[in-house]
């Protein structure tokens, strides 16, 4: 994958998107408080941004857990391979 050449993993991207989503919500809150954003539009925008943040957070955590599970499996396989090599050498 091209992302792996940059050492970026999908959960890094989802985490950054979640952070941007939170920043957009804070920005929208500021515009609403100054009167630049109508309250009705903010009432529609805020739940959408919050839901987006929740979905991105869940996606991030699922990707992170899957990545860690894959790493643990690879470590377990390498340990078992080393044990088998030692048994064959004896």
Secondary structure, 3 states (H helix, E strand, C coil): CHHHHCCCCHHHHHHHHHHHHHHHHHHHHHHHHHCCCCHHHHHHHHHHHHHHHHHHHHHHHHHHHHHHHHHHHHHHHHHHHHHHHHHHHC
